[in-house]
């Protein structure tokens, strides 16, 4: 089997054992003679898989029945609009702008014509750090993106406001343990395709009392209450995406859970940042203290060398290392499924590239 080392930002690497199990069950799910894609989303077989996945998410994050776990479609991008539609309660919604995804979320808040305020931003330094801020105690909600894939920044610790906290966790979903009560998280969401499965589903965890804020003017399919009441089955869900997500949940459990995964992720990131910081050839984009352990954005001395780096890496069976078109440079996305050995191999390649091109 010829498999490359995949450092893509999303859709991104999946655990090999998950892919192998999906391959083995693709035609006959658990030996039943049919694919999971071929049976009703309301039937007993899928219902059991679906509810088991919900239970696993709740167990990982220590959630009780005050929270609903939803599997939705439309990508994390739809949530930019759906959140203000459902959670705005006539006061003020506060946003922290740390990059492209929060900029887009703020744009949707403006389109919804709600009273919103950007209370902090790192835009003036090209989003190279997480700014300092405090949400108002009486805000309808405070909104952050916990990890930015493009600029390689991440909240080392989530804020703990008195107002409900909304977290776009698309890039670091299921990568570390989070205490929802301690951080007063009201809504936590993320597209699966970066760190928790294939593209196709968005995981939304919402405190049920907040969902009840929704106004009658919100279209029925866009109400969280609609999907809560239907257990995410108000429309036909992405059944295969949920199946794959469930396999990834099992894989995380086999690795020792979220704390064990986080420990591995910290070590992988440290290897790369230590190499970059100890070099006079590579430069990390994000400032220390705000650096992502999921997406390491960096560069060589010039754009021409960046291009050579990407090309030579591909010739050495490493893909996905080209930086985002907005920022340029290079980027290594080292999500849960990227092994320590893969990162070690990348580090050795980087050392050799510096030796031959420095």
N, C-alpha and C positions, 0 to 999 in steps of 0.2 A: 504494500500500500504506500503510495506516494502522497503524503500530506505535508503541506507547507506549514510554517509557523505563522499564525494569523494574529496580527496586531491591529486589525481593523477596528474603527470606532463604532460601527454599528450599521447594519447587522454585523455581528461579530462572532468570535469563536464560541463554539459550544463544546462541552466535555465530550471526549471521544466515546466514553462508555455510554453516554446518553444517545449519541448518534447511532451507535451499534445496536442498542436496545430498540430504538425506533425502527431501524432497518429490519431487525428480526421480527418486529410485530407489525410491520407496515401492511402486510397482506392478511395476517391472521392475528388479531389482538388477543393476547393471552391464550392462543390456541383455539379461539372460538370460531374461526373460519371467516371472519370479516374484519375489515379495517375499521378503526375508530372513526374514520371519516365517513363511513357508510351507514352509520346507525343514527337513530333519532337523538337529538339533544335532550329530548324529554323521556327517553327510555331508561330503564333500570341500569344498564351498563354504563352509559355516559353519566348518569346522575350520580352514581357512586364515585366515579373518577373526579367529577366536578366538585362534589362536596368534600372529598378527601383533600383536594388541593387547597380549598378554602381553610380547612382545619389545620393544615400544615403551615400556611402563612400565619394564621393566628397564633399557633404555638411558637413559631420562630420569634414573633414580635411580642409575645405575651399579652395578647388581646382578648378581651372578654366580649360578651354579646352587645356591649355598647357600640361596637364597631361592626360595620358591614364590609366584606371583601367582595369587590365586583370585578368581573372580567369584561371589559368594554372594548369597543372598536373605535376607529377614527383616529388612532394614534394619540400620543401624549399631546399633540398640537390641539386637538379638539378640546382638551381640558382647559386650555388658555381662555376659551370662551365659556365653557360649561361651568367653570368655577364661579366667576362673577354672576352668571345667570342664576345660580342656585344659592350661593352663600352671601351675596350682598344683602344687607339687612337695613338699608336706609341711612347708615352712618358714613364711615370712611373705610376703604380698603387700602392697606399700605403694602407697598412693594419695595423690594431691594433689587436693584439692577446690577447683575454681575455678568452679563453677557448676552449673546444672541437670543437665548431661549426666554430669559426674563424680559428682554426688550419686546419680543413678540407677545408675551403674556400681557405686558403693559398696554400694547397696542390694542389687544382685544378688550381689555377693561375700558379703554377709551371708546371703542366702538359700541360697547354695551351702555355707554352714557351713564356710568355710575360715578360716584364721588370717590376718586382714588388719589393717592399721593405716593410719589417716589421718595422715600425717606432717606435713601442712601444709594450711591452708585460709585463704581470704580471705572466708569467709562472714560474719565479724563486721563487715565493712565493705561488705556487700552485693555481694561479688565484683567490686569495682572495680579489682582489681590482681592480678598474679601474685605469690604469696608466695615468700619465700626458703626453700630446703629442700635437703636432701641425702638421697638414697636410701642405705640400708644396702648395703654391698658384697655381702653374702650373701643379699639378698632374692631370692625366687623370680622376682619381676619388680617393676618400678616403673611406675606407671600415671599418665599425664597426658592431658588434652585440650588439643591445641595451640592451639585457637582457640575462643572461646565466642561463639556467634552472638547470644545474648540481651544479654549485658552488654558486648560489644564489647572483649573482652580477648584477648591473644594472646602467646604466648612469642616474644619477639624472637629468641631463640636457644634451641634445645632443650637440655635437660640432657645430660650425657655420663656416666652412672653406670657402675659396674662390673657391676651387675646388668643383666639384659636390660630394655630400655626398651620399654614398650607405649605407642603413641601413637594416640589417637582424632584423626584429621586430617580429619574430615568437612567442616569449614568452610574449610580451606585446602589441601586436596588439590591437588597439581599446580600450586601457585601460587609455589613457590620451590624451589631446589635444596637437597637434603638429603643429607648424607653419612651413610649408614646405619652404616658401621663406626665412624666417629668418635663417634657418639652411642650406639653399642652397641644399635641398634634391633633388637629381637627380633620385634616384631609392629607393623604399621603399617596402619591401616585407615580407611575412610571411606565414607559413602554418597555416591553419585555426584551426587545431585540438587542439591547446593549449588554445586559448582564444576567438575564434570567430566562432566556428562551429565544425562539425565532420571532421575526416580525409578525404582527397580526393581532396581538392583544395588548391592552393597556390595563394594568392592575391599579385599581382605585380602592384605597382603604379610607372609609369615611365614618366619622362619628354620627350615629343615626340622628341625634337631636339636631345637628346642624343641617342635615338634609331636609328637615321639616321647615326650614326657612323659605323654601321655594315658593315663588308667586304663581298664581294661576295663569299668568301671561306667558310663562315659560312653556315651550312646546313639550308635549307629553314624552316623546322619545328622549328629550334632553334633560329630563328630571332625574336626579339620583333616586328619588323615592320610587319612580317607576321600576328601575332595575333592582332596587332593594326588595320591593314587594315581589318581584318575579325571580329573585335569585339570579340575576344577570341573564334571564331567559326571556325578556320581553321581546327580543328578536333573536333569530338564530345566531348563536355565538360562534366564534372561531374555534370549533371543536378540536381541530388538530393542534392549534396553538396552545390551547389549555392542556391538552395531553402532553405536549412537549414541556410546557412549564412545570407540570406535575413531575415529570422525570427529572428536571433540573432540581426541584425541591428535594427529591429523594437523594440526588447526588450531593447536595449541600449537607444533608443530614449525615451521609456516609463520610464526609470530610471532617465531621465533628461539630457542625453547626456554624452559626454566624461568627462567634468569637474566634473559632479556629480558622475560618475563612479570612477574617480580618487580619489575624496574625500573619498568615501567609502573604496576604496582599501588602501589608506593611513592609515585609522583608523584600518582596519583589521590587516595590517602589524605591526602597532605600538603596538597592543595588544600582539602579539607574541614576538616581539623583547623586549618589556618592561619586559615580564615574563622571557625571557631567560637571559637578562642582569642583572635582579634583583635576579638571582638564582646563587647558587654555585654548581649547579647540571648540568644544561644545558650550552652548549657553542655554540654560533653562529659561523659559518665558515667565512662569509664575514666580512670585516672590516667596521666599521661605515663610512658613507659617500659613500659607494659603494654597500650598501645592496639593494637587490631586494625587491620590494613590491609584486612581483608575486610568487617567490619561496624562501621560508625560509629554508635554509640548516643549520642544527644544529646537536648536538650529546649529548648523555648522557656520563657519565664518562668512559664507556668502551663498546666494541662491543657486549658483551654478554647482557648488559642492553639494547642496541639498539634493539637487536633481540626480547627481551622480550617486549619492548615498542610496536613494530610493531604487535606482536602476540596479546597482550592484547588490543591494539587499534582495531584490526579486530574483536575481540570478543565483542567489544563495538560498532560495526557497523561504524567504521572509516577505510577507505582503502586508499592506495596510499602513506603511510607515510615512506616507506623504502627509504633510500637514494640511489642515483645512484651507480651502481657497481664500478665506477671509484673512487668516493669520499667516499662512505660508509656513515655511520651515518644515519641521518633522514632528511626528507624533507617534508615540507607542501607547496603544490602549492595552492595558494589562488587566483585564477584567478577571473575574473568578476563574473562568475556564482556561486562562493562559497559565501554563505551568511555570514553576520556578526554573526548571531546566530551559524552557524557551527563553526566559528573560536572561539567563546566564549566557545562552548562545548569542543573543542580541548584544550583550555587553562585550563579549569577545569579538564580535564583528565590529562593533564601534571602536574598540581599541585598535584593531588592525586597520580600519579605515583612517583613523587619525594618524597612525604610523606611516601609512602610504600616501596620505594626502595633506598632512599637516606641514 
